[in-house]
């Protein structure tokens, strides 16, 4: 033990007993290693708490819980890093109290220039507080839409279906369309020729809808055949609607279209399509 203390005294301290440059560098390294370890421990605790939320009285959905946990992790990380920087500056006898005070005065001076940043942060907290959307939701913000990949206190990151990442300052979030909350609507319009028996076509659609409702777990209600909803230039339009689980409306629509086409083929119900009639010598071909 004495050898260890002697080694420390010889290599990490000055003759006056204070830490030398090497000692301060090692101390700073130890501080940030400790911060890294504490951050990992806190992240583990947060994740474990969120995973065990069903055993508590917390009534928060999965997406909002994930968003809250990510923001909490970031806040803890920033606080610990700030503390580490202050302690490191103290090792070099830099008066951190005056720096913090100066930063406060400087903050007032640049406050007008940082209005957009403050607005971003305040809006971000209200988005989270009001649960407007969360990580994993499919939303439309202004002219952009996609999956919320990250919700921070300053920006929202959307990943669209082409893979592009849209980074939106929270202060620009004004009108949000959340396509994930609650049941969604699947809507399919089918055209049949004017010559077809409408009642027969409706019965075929009702049978298809009944079969699909039994086999597709993504359907909450319906599908319901609304009947004739439109007359086209060469077709009669029938409409089928259904309520589905969030984000499953497109899959249900595809399944409906496939089943309807197969059923119409079996029943010889014609779906009109563009035709070219050539008249040659009084005969059509």
WONOR-V430014 format. One record per residue. N is the residue number from 1. RES is the residue in one letter. PSI is psi in radians with two decimals (none if undefined). D_CENTER is the distance of its C-alpha to the mean C-alpha in Angstrom with 1 decimal. Layout:
BEGIN
[[N	RES	PSI	D_CENTER] [N	RES	PSI	D_CENTER]]
END
This chain:
BEGIN
[[1	X	-0.71	55.1] [2	X	-0.66	57.6] [3	X	-0.66	56.9] [4	X	-0.81	53.1] [5	X	-0.63	53.9] [6	X	-0.69	56.4] [7	X	-0.76	53.9] [8	X	-0.78	51.4] [9	X	-0.70	54.3] [10	X	-0.66	55.4] [11	X	-0.45	52.2] [12	X	-0.04	49.7] [13	X	2.68	52.0] [14	X	3.07	54.5] [15	X	-0.42	58.1] [16	X	-0.10	57.2] [17	X	-0.05	54.8] [18	X	2.87	51.5] [19	X	2.36	48.8] [20	X	-3.04	49.5] [21	X	-0.74	47.0] [22	X	-0.74	46.3] [23	X	-0.70	46.0] [24	X	-0.69	43.5] [25	X	-0.74	41.4] [26	X	-0.71	41.4] [27	X	-0.73	40.5] [28	X	-0.72	37.5] [29	X	-0.74	36.4] [30	X	-0.71	36.9] [31	X	-0.84	34.9] [32	X	-0.47	31.8] [33	X	-0.73	32.2] [34	X	-0.70	32.3] [35	X	-0.74	29.2] [36	X	-0.79	27.4] [37	X	-0.78	28.7] [38	X	-0.70	27.9] [39	X	-0.76	24.3] [40	X	-0.71	24.0] [41	X	-0.78	25.7] [42	X	-0.75	23.5] [43	X	-0.71	20.3] [44	X	-0.73	22.1] [45	X	-0.76	23.1] [46	X	-0.82	19.7] [47	X	-0.74	18.3] [48	X	-0.70	21.4] [49	X	-0.75	21.2] [50	X	-0.67	17.7] [51	X	-0.48	18.9] [52	X	0.28	22.0] [53	X	-0.45	20.6] [54	X	-0.34	22.0] [55	X	-0.10	25.4] [56	X	-3.00	25.0] [57	X	0.21	24.8] [58	X	2.19	21.2] [59	X	1.27	19.6] [60	X	2.37	15.9] [61	X	2.90	13.3] [62	X	-0.79	11.6] [63	X	-0.74	8.0] [64	X	-0.65	9.8] [65	X	-0.73	12.2] [66	X	-0.72	10.0] [67	X	-0.80	8.9] [68	X	-0.72	12.6] [69	X	-0.71	13.9] [70	X	-0.74	12.3] [71	X	-0.71	13.7] [72	X	-0.73	16.9] [73	X	-0.76	17.5] [74	X	-0.73	17.2] [75	X	-0.79	19.6] [76	X	-0.75	22.0] [77	X	-0.80	22.1] [78	X	-0.70	22.9] [79	X	-0.79	25.5] [80	X	-0.72	27.2] [81	X	-0.70	27.3] [82	X	-0.77	28.8] [83	X	-0.74	31.4] [84	X	-0.70	32.2] [85	X	-0.77	32.9] [86	X	-0.80	35.1] [87	X	-0.69	37.0] [88	X	-0.71	37.5] [89	X	-0.62	38.9] [90	X	-0.59	41.2] [91	X	-0.48	42.7] [92	X	0.30	43.9] [93	X	0.55	45.4] [94	X	2.25	43.1] [95	X	1.67	43.1] [96	X	-0.45	39.4] [97	X	-0.78	40.3] [98	X	-0.60	41.6] [99	X	-0.77	38.5] [100	X	-0.72	36.2] [101	X	-0.75	38.6] [102	X	-0.66	38.7] [103	X	-0.63	35.0] [104	X	-0.75	35.0] [105	X	-0.75	37.6] [106	X	-0.59	35.9] [107	X	-0.70	32.7] [108	X	-0.66	34.7] [109	X	-0.66	36.2] [110	X	0.12	32.9] [111	X	-0.74	31.2] [112	X	-0.58	31.7] [113	X	-0.31	30.3] [114	X	0.36	27.1] [115	X	-0.72	26.4] [116	X	-0.68	23.3] [117	X	-0.79	21.9] [118	X	-0.72	22.8] [119	X	-0.71	21.3] [120	X	-0.81	17.9] [121	X	-0.79	18.1] [122	X	-0.77	19.4] [123	X	-0.67	16.9] [124	X	-0.72	14.1] [125	X	-0.67	16.0] [126	X	-0.64	16.4] [127	X	-0.77	12.8] [128	X	-0.78	12.4] [129	X	-0.73	15.8] [130	X	-0.06	15.5] [131	X	0.84	12.1] [132	X	-0.72	11.2] [133	X	2.90	7.5] [134	X	3.00	5.6] [135	X	2.26	3.3] [136	X	-0.23	3.2] [137	X	2.59	4.2] [138	X	1.97	6.1] [139	X	2.83	7.7] [140	X	2.12	10.8] [141	X	1.94	11.9] [142	X	-2.19	15.5] [143	X	0.11	16.3] [144	X	2.53	13.0] [145	X	2.70	10.3] [146	X	-2.96	7.7] [147	X	2.33	4.4] [148	X	1.95	2.1] [149	X	-0.55	4.3] [150	X	2.35	6.2] [151	X	1.84	7.4] [152	X	3.10	11.1] [153	X	-0.24	14.2] [154	X	-0.69	15.1] [155	X	2.77	12.3] [156	X	2.34	8.8] [157	X	2.15	7.8] [158	X	2.33	6.7] [159	X	1.99	8.0] [160	X	3.12	10.3] [161	X	-0.23	12.5] [162	X	-0.08	15.2] [163	X	-0.11	13.5] [164	X	2.49	13.7] [165	X	2.10	11.5] [166	X	2.17	11.6] [167	X	2.02	12.1] [168	X	2.09	12.6] [169	X	2.38	14.9] [170	X	-0.49	14.0] [171	X	-0.32	17.5] [172	X	-0.07	16.8] [173	X	1.84	14.2] [174	X	-0.95	16.8] [175	X	2.11	16.0] [176	X	2.25	12.6] [177	X	1.94	12.6] [178	X	1.98	10.2] [179	X	0.20	11.0] [180	X	-0.46	9.8] [181	X	2.25	12.1] [182	X	-3.12	15.6] [183	X	2.51	17.6] [184	X	2.85	17.1] [185	X	2.25	20.2] [186	X	2.28	21.6] [187	X	2.22	24.5] [188	X	2.24	27.1] [189	X	2.30	30.2] [190	X	2.33	33.2] [191	X	2.40	36.3] [192	X	2.75	39.8] [193	X	2.69	43.1] [194	X	-0.46	45.4] [195	X	-0.26	48.0] [196	X	2.71	45.9] [197	X	1.97	46.4] [198	X	-0.76	43.5] [199	X	-0.68	44.2] [200	X	-0.72	44.2] [201	X	-0.68	41.0] [202	X	-0.71	39.3] [203	X	-0.68	40.7] [204	X	-0.74	39.3] [205	X	-0.71	35.8] [206	X	-0.67	36.2] [207	X	-0.74	37.2] [208	X	-0.77	34.3] [209	X	-0.73	31.9] [210	X	-0.77	33.6] [211	X	-0.74	33.5] [212	X	-0.64	29.8] [213	X	-0.57	28.9] [214	X	-0.53	30.8] [215	X	-0.27	29.3] [216	X	1.95	25.6] [217	X	-0.22	23.7] [218	X	-0.15	20.6] [219	X	2.17	22.9] [220	X	-0.71	23.2] [221	X	2.41	25.9] [222	X	-2.69	28.2] [223	X	2.58	28.4] [224	X	2.27	30.9] [225	X	2.03	33.3] [226	X	-0.31	33.8] [227	X	-2.68	36.8] [228	X	2.15	37.9] [229	X	-0.13	35.6] [230	X	2.55	36.9] [231	X	2.15	40.0] [232	X	-3.07	39.6] [233	X	-0.57	42.3] [234	X	0.31	43.0] [235	X	2.79	40.8] [236	X	2.27	39.9] [237	X	2.17	36.2] [238	X	2.56	35.1] [239	X	2.42	31.6] [240	X	2.33	29.8] [241	X	2.71	26.8] [242	X	2.66	24.8] [243	X	2.34	22.1] [244	X	2.97	19.5] [245	X	2.70	16.7] [246	X	2.41	13.2] [247	X	0.09	12.2] [248	X	0.05	15.9] [249	X	-0.63	17.7] [250	X	-0.67	18.2] [251	X	-0.69	19.6] [252	X	-0.71	21.9] [253	X	-0.75	23.1] [254	X	-0.73	24.0] [255	X	-0.69	25.8] [256	X	-0.84	27.6] [257	X	-0.74	28.8] [258	X	-0.83	30.1] [259	X	-0.68	31.9] [260	X	-0.78	33.4] [261	X	-0.77	34.7] [262	X	-0.72	36.3] [263	X	-0.72	37.9] [264	X	-0.62	39.2] [265	X	-0.74	40.8] [266	X	-0.66	42.5] [267	X	0.08	43.8] [268	X	0.72	44.8] [269	X	2.14	42.9] [270	X	2.28	42.6] [271	X	2.05	39.5] [272	X	2.57	40.9] [273	X	2.85	40.5] [274	X	2.35	42.2] [275	X	2.66	45.8] [276	X	2.09	48.6] [277	X	2.10	52.0] [278	X	2.14	54.9] [279	X	2.10	58.3] [280	X	1.90	61.3] [281	X	0.61	64.8] [282	X	0.00	63.8] [283	X	2.46	61.7] [284	X	2.53	57.9] [285	X	none	56.1]]
END
